[in-house]
């Protein structure tokens, strides 16, 4: 049994890595929140349009982001080995070889990201003429189409940013992504004010204005990142070392084999939430707007867990590369403790603030009571949501991605979706029926991921007893 003092160094190290990621993720969610608040006060139809468009876009975006996330544990593992070699005072040749491996991940990762961009556009673009086939109200579809086109275009620069972010996180740096995200998000919010409402001589554009603001801000993000990489000598070396001959089919396939299961795992969860937007949209635009409000608040708290999860993957992959399995276990448990603390805070905010938060988004008297009920349920599933996030991150850190993918597909699509449909319509619970299904959908992987990680850690302990 370990004491608080034993965990304290791990809390500090995890938080040092996690805090910039938490601010980055929280900032990204805050922009979505700002979009919703500003568009919601423009009109309920525009708010529903943003919600509907993002629901479709989000599914593909999450898969693509998940696929690109595969670069972090791969780079992190090599970086951990590099730190171990430096500490042992090994030869320059061995150190140079590790630097070449990281450079190879950089250039092959860019190729892989380009393929993911093409796949994402191939899925999203054909939906444009058929947005009216999803059963939404005509007014909502009219507002949604121009906004949807703009955010689809934004996925290319956004994925390039995600790749750059994941690459540097593999090297242990999370600060640069935070600074770029904060700056571009502030720009996004400022452009929202100008374009949604029509300031500084612009015509009011509603949801379409929010789309233009998103596209402009996301285009700047990868540009800033590559400037940062080229500016710092420690990272520029990988641009200098990288050569065209390093691009190999084997390396790209390695990235595909690691990234695709992570992407599919993320897709399974996103598909459930996307389907929930479409299903709840069948009830009424008021129910859809309320669902969007509650989902935005849950996104904010989830971003904190996601930040800790990203730090967990980084810390676990580094310690695994160093061959220190005891540190892998301690860092993982420290992340669980930190996540539970964040979940408690998030749950308290939503449960005790459920009657006040909806007024931030809208003054529609039909939307507010529905949103209040959904916020209560959202507060209750915070723990399951956070623990499944950390469990998945721990497994990514040890490059165990296939079994978690199967668990996610089974839980989110095989169980939660039919259960949500039954509770929503057969038992006539409305939007809250779908949210009750979320609790079960998140609890199953929350338990199974942690069981899986403990078993894998035991296997590693038997294979490398000297590391414990």
C-alpha positions as CSV (number, residue, x, y, z in Angstrom):
1,X,0.0,0.0,0.0
2,X,1.6,3.3,-1.1
3,X,1.2,6.5,0.9
4,X,0.4,10.0,-0.4
5,X,4.1,10.9,-0.1
6,X,5.0,8.0,-2.4
7,X,2.6,9.3,-5.0
8,X,3.4,12.9,-4.6
9,X,6.3,13.0,-7.1
10,X,4.2,11.3,-9.7
11,X,1.3,13.7,-9.1
12,X,3.7,16.6,-9.8
13,X,5.3,15.0,-12.9
14,X,1.9,14.0,-14.4
15,X,0.4,17.4,-13.7
16,X,3.5,19.2,-15.2
17,X,2.9,17.3,-18.4
18,X,-0.9,17.4,-18.1
19,X,-1.6,21.0,-17.2
20,X,-0.7,22.5,-20.7
21,X,-2.7,19.7,-22.4
22,X,-5.6,20.3,-20.1
23,X,-5.5,24.0,-21.0
24,X,-5.2,23.1,-24.7
25,X,-8.1,20.7,-24.6
26,X,-10.2,23.0,-22.3
27,X,-9.5,25.9,-24.7
28,X,-10.6,23.9,-27.7
29,X,-13.8,23.0,-25.9
30,X,-14.2,26.6,-24.8
31,X,-14.3,27.7,-28.4
32,X,-17.1,25.2,-29.0
33,X,-18.8,26.6,-25.9
34,X,-18.4,30.2,-27.2
35,X,-19.7,29.2,-30.6
36,X,-22.8,27.7,-28.9
37,X,-23.4,30.7,-26.6
38,X,-23.0,33.3,-29.3
39,X,-24.9,31.4,-32.0
40,X,-27.6,30.4,-29.4
41,X,-28.3,34.0,-28.7
42,X,-28.5,34.7,-32.4
43,X,-31.3,32.1,-32.9
44,X,-32.4,28.6,-31.7
45,X,-32.4,27.4,-35.3
46,X,-28.7,28.4,-35.8
47,X,-27.8,26.7,-32.5
48,X,-29.5,23.5,-33.6
49,X,-27.7,23.8,-37.0
50,X,-24.3,24.1,-35.4
51,X,-25.2,21.2,-33.1
52,X,-26.3,19.0,-36.1
53,X,-23.4,19.9,-38.3
54,X,-20.8,19.2,-35.6
55,X,-22.5,15.9,-34.8
56,X,-21.7,14.6,-38.3
57,X,-18.3,16.3,-38.5
58,X,-17.3,15.2,-35.0
59,X,-17.6,11.5,-35.7
60,X,-15.0,11.6,-38.6
61,X,-12.9,14.2,-36.9
62,X,-12.6,12.1,-33.7
63,X,-11.6,9.0,-35.7
64,X,-8.9,11.1,-37.6
65,X,-7.6,12.6,-34.4
66,X,-7.5,9.2,-32.7
67,X,-5.5,7.8,-35.7
68,X,-3.0,10.6,-35.5
69,X,-2.6,10.0,-31.7
70,X,-0.8,6.8,-32.5
71,X,2.4,8.8,-33.1
72,X,2.7,9.8,-29.4
73,X,3.4,6.4,-27.8
74,X,5.7,5.5,-30.6
75,X,7.8,8.6,-30.4
76,X,7.5,8.6,-26.6
77,X,8.9,5.0,-26.3
78,X,11.9,5.9,-28.5
79,X,12.4,9.2,-26.6
80,X,12.4,7.2,-23.3
81,X,15.0,4.9,-24.6
82,X,17.1,7.9,-25.8
83,X,16.9,9.4,-22.3
84,X,18.1,6.1,-20.8
85,X,21.0,5.9,-23.3
86,X,22.0,9.5,-22.5
87,X,21.9,8.7,-18.7
88,X,24.1,5.6,-19.2
89,X,26.6,7.5,-21.3
90,X,26.3,5.3,-24.4
91,X,28.0,5.9,-27.8
92,X,27.2,8.8,-30.1
93,X,26.3,6.3,-32.8
94,X,23.5,4.7,-30.7
95,X,22.2,8.2,-29.8
96,X,22.2,9.3,-33.4
97,X,20.3,6.1,-34.4
98,X,17.5,7.0,-31.9
99,X,17.3,10.6,-33.3
100,X,17.0,9.1,-36.8
101,X,14.1,6.9,-35.6
102,X,12.3,10.0,-34.3
103,X,12.9,11.8,-37.5
104,X,11.6,8.8,-39.4
105,X,8.4,9.0,-37.3
106,X,8.1,12.7,-38.2
107,X,8.3,12.3,-42.0
108,X,6.3,9.1,-42.2
109,X,3.8,10.6,-39.8
110,X,3.2,13.5,-42.2
111,X,2.6,11.0,-45.0
112,X,0.1,9.1,-42.8
113,X,-1.6,12.4,-41.8
114,X,-2.0,13.3,-45.4
115,X,-3.7,9.9,-46.0
116,X,-6.0,10.5,-43.1
117,X,-6.9,13.9,-44.5
118,X,-7.9,12.4,-47.8
119,X,-10.0,9.7,-46.1
120,X,-11.7,12.3,-43.9
121,X,-12.7,14.5,-46.9
122,X,-13.8,11.5,-48.9
123,X,-16.3,10.6,-46.0
124,X,-17.5,14.1,-45.1
125,X,-17.8,15.9,-48.5
126,X,-20.4,13.5,-50.0
127,X,-22.8,14.3,-47.1
128,X,-23.2,17.9,-48.2
129,X,-26.1,17.4,-50.7
130,X,-27.8,15.0,-48.3
131,X,-28.0,16.9,-45.1
132,X,-31.8,17.1,-45.5
133,X,-32.0,13.3,-45.4
134,X,-31.2,13.1,-41.6
135,X,-34.7,13.9,-40.5
136,X,-33.9,17.4,-39.2
137,X,-36.3,20.4,-39.6
138,X,-35.9,22.3,-42.9
139,X,-34.9,25.6,-41.1
140,X,-32.1,23.8,-39.3
141,X,-30.8,22.2,-42.5
142,X,-30.8,25.6,-44.3
143,X,-28.6,27.1,-41.6
144,X,-26.4,24.0,-41.3
145,X,-25.2,23.6,-44.9
146,X,-22.8,26.6,-45.2
147,X,-21.5,26.0,-41.7
148,X,-20.9,22.3,-42.4
149,X,-19.0,23.1,-45.7
150,X,-16.6,25.4,-43.9
151,X,-15.8,23.1,-41.0
152,X,-15.2,20.2,-43.5
153,X,-12.6,22.4,-45.2
154,X,-11.0,23.1,-41.8
155,X,-10.2,19.5,-41.1
156,X,-7.0,19.5,-43.3
157,X,-5.2,22.2,-41.3
158,X,-6.7,20.9,-38.1
159,X,-5.2,17.4,-38.6
160,X,-1.8,18.8,-39.5
161,X,-2.0,20.7,-36.2
162,X,-3.0,17.5,-34.3
163,X,-0.1,15.6,-35.8
164,X,2.4,18.3,-34.8
165,X,0.9,18.4,-31.3
166,X,1.1,14.6,-30.9
167,X,4.7,14.5,-32.2
168,X,5.9,17.1,-29.7
169,X,3.9,15.4,-26.9
170,X,5.8,12.3,-27.7
171,X,9.0,14.3,-27.0
172,X,7.5,15.4,-23.7
173,X,6.6,19.0,-24.7
174,X,3.0,20.1,-24.2
175,X,3.6,23.8,-23.7
176,X,3.8,24.9,-27.4
177,X,0.4,23.3,-28.2
178,X,-1.2,25.2,-25.3
179,X,0.2,28.6,-26.5
180,X,-0.9,28.1,-30.1
181,X,-4.3,26.8,-29.0
182,X,-5.0,29.7,-26.7
183,X,-3.9,32.3,-29.2
184,X,-5.9,30.9,-32.1
185,X,-9.0,30.2,-29.9
186,X,-9.0,33.9,-28.8
187,X,-8.9,34.8,-32.5
188,X,-11.7,32.4,-33.2
189,X,-13.9,34.0,-30.5
190,X,-13.1,37.5,-31.7
191,X,-14.0,36.5,-35.3
192,X,-17.3,35.0,-34.0
193,X,-18.3,38.3,-32.5
194,X,-17.5,40.1,-35.8
195,X,-19.1,37.6,-38.2
196,X,-22.0,36.0,-36.3
197,X,-23.6,39.3,-35.3
198,X,-22.2,41.6,-38.1
199,X,-19.8,44.1,-36.5
200,X,-17.2,46.3,-38.2
201,X,-19.2,46.6,-41.4
202,X,-19.9,42.8,-41.9
203,X,-23.4,41.5,-42.4
204,X,-24.8,39.2,-39.7
205,X,-24.0,35.7,-40.8
206,X,-25.2,33.5,-37.8
207,X,-23.9,29.9,-38.0
208,X,-22.1,30.6,-41.3
209,X,-20.0,33.3,-39.5
210,X,-19.0,30.8,-36.8
211,X,-17.9,28.5,-39.6
212,X,-15.6,31.1,-41.2
213,X,-14.1,32.0,-37.8
214,X,-13.3,28.3,-37.2
215,X,-11.7,27.8,-40.7
216,X,-9.5,30.9,-40.3
217,X,-8.3,30.0,-36.8
218,X,-7.6,26.4,-37.7
219,X,-5.6,27.3,-40.8
220,X,-3.2,29.4,-38.6
221,X,-2.7,26.6,-36.1
222,X,-0.4,24.3,-38.1
223,X,1.5,27.2,-39.5
224,X,2.4,28.4,-36.0
225,X,3.4,24.9,-35.0
226,X,5.9,24.4,-37.9
227,X,7.4,27.8,-37.2
228,X,7.9,26.7,-33.5
229,X,9.5,23.4,-34.6
230,X,11.8,25.2,-37.0
231,X,12.7,27.8,-34.4
232,X,13.9,25.5,-31.6
233,X,17.3,23.8,-32.3
234,X,16.3,20.6,-30.4
235,X,13.3,20.0,-32.6
236,X,14.7,21.5,-35.9
237,X,17.3,18.7,-35.9
238,X,14.5,16.3,-36.8
239,X,13.5,18.4,-39.8
240,X,17.2,18.5,-40.8
241,X,17.7,14.8,-40.3
242,X,14.5,13.7,-42.1
243,X,15.1,12.5,-45.6
244,X,12.8,11.4,-48.4
245,X,14.4,7.9,-48.3
246,X,13.1,7.5,-44.8
247,X,9.6,7.3,-46.1
248,X,8.9,3.6,-46.2
249,X,5.8,1.4,-46.6
250,X,6.8,-0.5,-43.5
251,X,6.8,2.7,-41.3
252,X,3.6,4.0,-42.7
253,X,1.9,0.6,-42.1
254,X,3.3,0.6,-38.6
255,X,1.6,4.0,-38.0
256,X,-1.6,2.7,-39.6
257,X,-1.5,-0.5,-37.3
258,X,-1.1,1.7,-34.2
259,X,-3.3,4.6,-35.2
260,X,-6.2,2.9,-36.8
261,X,-7.4,0.9,-33.7
262,X,-7.1,4.1,-31.6
263,X,-9.1,6.0,-34.3
264,X,-11.8,3.3,-34.4
265,X,-12.0,3.3,-30.6
266,X,-12.5,7.0,-30.6
267,X,-14.9,6.6,-33.5
268,X,-17.1,4.2,-31.6
269,X,-17.6,6.7,-28.8
270,X,-18.1,9.6,-31.2
271,X,-20.5,7.6,-33.3
272,X,-22.7,7.0,-30.2
273,X,-22.8,10.7,-29.4
274,X,-23.3,11.6,-33.0
275,X,-26.2,9.2,-33.3
276,X,-27.6,10.7,-30.1
277,X,-27.7,14.2,-31.8
278,X,-29.6,12.8,-34.8
279,X,-32.0,10.7,-32.7
280,X,-32.8,13.5,-30.3
281,X,-33.2,15.8,-33.3
282,X,-36.2,13.6,-34.2
283,X,-37.9,14.6,-31.0
284,X,-37.8,18.4,-31.5
285,X,-35.3,21.2,-32.1
286,X,-35.8,22.3,-28.4
287,X,-34.7,18.8,-27.3
288,X,-31.7,19.0,-29.7
289,X,-30.7,22.4,-28.4
290,X,-30.9,21.2,-24.8
291,X,-28.9,18.1,-25.7
292,X,-26.2,20.3,-27.2
293,X,-26.0,22.5,-24.1
294,X,-25.6,19.6,-21.8
295,X,-23.1,18.0,-24.2
296,X,-21.0,21.2,-24.3
297,X,-20.7,21.2,-20.5
298,X,-19.7,17.5,-20.4
299,X,-17.2,18.3,-23.1
300,X,-15.6,20.9,-20.9
301,X,-15.1,18.5,-18.0
302,X,-14.1,15.7,-20.3
303,X,-11.3,17.9,-21.7
304,X,-9.7,17.9,-18.3
305,X,-9.8,14.1,-18.1
306,X,-8.5,14.0,-21.7
307,X,-5.6,16.2,-20.7
308,X,-4.6,13.9,-17.9
309,X,-5.1,11.0,-20.3
310,X,-2.6,12.5,-22.8
311,X,-0.1,13.1,-20.0
312,X,-0.6,9.4,-18.9
313,X,0.2,8.1,-22.4
314,X,3.3,10.3,-22.5
315,X,4.5,9.4,-19.0
316,X,3.8,5.6,-19.4
317,X,5.5,5.4,-22.9
318,X,8.6,7.3,-21.6
319,X,8.9,5.0,-18.5
320,X,8.3,1.9,-20.6
321,X,11.1,3.1,-22.9
322,X,13.4,3.5,-19.9
323,X,12.4,-0.1,-18.8
324,X,11.0,1.2,-15.4
325,X,7.8,-0.8,-15.0
326,X,7.4,0.3,-11.4
327,X,7.3,3.9,-12.6
328,X,4.7,2.9,-15.2
329,X,2.4,1.5,-12.5
330,X,2.9,4.5,-10.2
331,X,2.4,7.1,-12.9
332,X,-0.8,5.3,-14.1
333,X,-2.3,5.1,-10.6
334,X,-1.4,8.8,-10.0
335,X,-3.4,9.7,-13.1
336,X,-6.4,7.7,-11.9
337,X,-6.4,9.7,-8.6
338,X,-6.1,13.1,-10.4
339,X,-8.9,12.1,-12.8
340,X,-11.2,11.2,-9.9
341,X,-10.6,14.6,-8.3
342,X,-11.4,16.4,-11.6
343,X,-14.5,14.2,-12.1
344,X,-15.8,15.2,-8.6
345,X,-15.4,18.9,-9.3
346,X,-17.1,18.5,-12.8
347,X,-20.0,16.5,-11.4
348,X,-20.6,19.1,-8.6
349,X,-20.7,22.0,-11.1
350,X,-23.2,20.3,-13.3
351,X,-25.4,18.8,-10.6
352,X,-25.6,22.0,-8.4
353,X,-25.6,24.4,-11.3
354,X,-28.1,22.5,-13.5
355,X,-30.8,25.1,-13.0
356,X,-28.6,28.1,-13.9
357,X,-26.2,26.9,-16.6
358,X,-28.8,26.7,-19.4
359,X,-29.5,30.4,-19.1
360,X,-25.9,31.0,-20.3
361,X,-26.8,29.5,-23.7
362,X,-30.4,30.5,-24.2
363,X,-33.5,32.1,-22.8
364,X,-35.9,29.7,-24.6
365,X,-38.4,28.5,-21.9
366,X,-38.9,25.2,-23.7
367,X,-35.1,24.4,-23.9
368,X,-34.1,25.2,-20.3
369,X,-36.0,22.5,-18.3
370,X,-34.8,19.8,-20.7
371,X,-31.2,21.0,-20.4
372,X,-31.4,21.1,-16.6
373,X,-32.5,17.4,-16.5
374,X,-29.7,16.3,-18.9
375,X,-27.1,18.2,-16.9
376,X,-28.1,16.2,-13.8
377,X,-27.6,12.9,-15.7
378,X,-24.3,14.3,-17.2
379,X,-23.0,15.0,-13.7
380,X,-23.7,11.4,-12.7
381,X,-21.7,9.8,-15.5
382,X,-18.5,11.9,-15.0
383,X,-16.7,9.2,-13.1
384,X,-17.3,6.5,-15.7
385,X,-16.3,8.9,-18.5
386,X,-13.1,9.9,-16.8
387,X,-12.0,6.4,-15.9
388,X,-12.6,5.0,-19.3
389,X,-10.5,7.9,-20.8
390,X,-7.6,7.2,-18.4
391,X,-7.8,3.5,-18.9
392,X,-7.6,3.9,-22.7
393,X,-4.6,6.3,-22.3
394,X,-2.8,3.8,-20.0
395,X,-3.2,1.1,-22.6
396,X,-2.0,3.4,-25.4
397,X,1.1,4.1,-23.4
398,X,2.1,0.4,-23.5
399,X,1.0,0.3,-27.2
400,X,-2.0,-2.1,-26.5
401,X,-4.6,-0.8,-28.9
402,X,-6.5,-3.7,-30.5
403,X,-8.4,-5.1,-27.6
404,X,-9.5,-1.7,-26.3
405,X,-10.8,-1.0,-29.8
406,X,-13.0,-4.1,-29.6
407,X,-14.3,-3.3,-26.2
408,X,-15.2,0.2,-27.3
409,X,-17.1,-1.0,-30.4
410,X,-19.0,-3.6,-28.3
411,X,-19.9,-1.1,-25.6
412,X,-20.7,2.1,-27.5
413,X,-22.4,0.6,-30.6
414,X,-23.4,-2.9,-29.7
415,X,-25.0,-2.1,-26.3
416,X,-25.5,1.6,-25.8
417,X,-27.1,2.6,-29.1
418,X,-29.9,0.0,-29.1
419,X,-30.5,0.6,-25.4
420,X,-30.6,4.4,-26.0
421,X,-33.2,4.0,-28.7
422,X,-35.3,1.7,-26.5
423,X,-35.2,4.1,-23.5
424,X,-35.9,7.2,-25.7
425,X,-38.8,5.9,-27.7
426,X,-40.1,2.6,-26.5
427,X,-40.1,3.6,-22.8
428,X,-40.9,7.2,-23.8
429,X,-38.2,8.8,-21.7
430,X,-37.2,11.3,-24.4
431,X,-33.7,12.8,-24.5
432,X,-33.0,11.7,-20.9
433,X,-33.3,8.0,-22.1
434,X,-30.4,8.4,-24.4
435,X,-28.4,10.0,-21.6
436,X,-29.1,7.2,-19.2
437,X,-27.7,4.8,-21.9
438,X,-24.5,6.9,-21.9
439,X,-23.9,5.9,-18.3
440,X,-23.9,2.2,-19.1
441,X,-21.9,2.8,-22.3
442,X,-19.1,4.5,-20.4
443,X,-19.1,2.2,-17.4
444,X,-18.4,-1.0,-19.3
445,X,-15.1,0.1,-20.9
446,X,-14.2,2.0,-17.7
447,X,-14.0,-1.3,-15.9
448,X,-12.6,-3.5,-18.7
449,X,-9.8,-1.1,-19.7
450,X,-8.4,-1.1,-16.2
451,X,-8.7,-4.9,-15.9
452,X,-6.9,-5.2,-19.2
453,X,-4.1,-2.8,-18.1
454,X,-3.4,-4.6,-14.8
455,X,-3.2,-7.9,-16.7
456,X,-0.8,-6.5,-19.2
457,X,1.3,-5.0,-16.5
458,X,1.5,-8.4,-14.8
459,X,2.6,-10.0,-18.1
460,X,5.3,-7.4,-18.4
461,X,6.4,-8.0,-14.8
462,X,6.9,-11.7,-15.5
463,X,8.8,-11.0,-18.7
464,X,11.0,-8.3,-17.1
465,X,11.1,-9.0,-13.3
466,X,14.2,-6.8,-12.9
467,X,12.1,-3.7,-13.7
468,X,9.9,-4.2,-10.5
